[in-house]
Amino acid sequence: MQNAISQAGLRHYFFTKKELAQLLRLSTKSIDRLISAGKLKPIRLTDRAIRIYGKDVEHFLKTGGVSNAN
């Protein structure tokens, strides 16, 4: 997954919460929690609309990301 963003050319892409949740196989609520915890840096377009920069997602994944313990 770490290289998937770079290889797919998404490093400079702005993800919506829904797109990022699908990519990371998480819920949008989990994305909200990661943003609140300061692990992902949002770019606020309006009060409700946010985007997450692909480089920030890549950095998040390289520094540990999310562990899916099943």
Sequence and secondary structure as in RCSB ss.txt:
>XXXX:A:sequence
MQNAISQAGLRHYFFTKKELAQLLRLSTKSIDRLISAGKLKPIRLTDRAIRIYGKDVEHFLKTGGVSNAN
>XXXX:A:secstr
 HHHHHHTT TT EE HHHHHHHHT  HHHHHHHHHTTSS EEESSSS EEEEHHHHHHHHHTT      
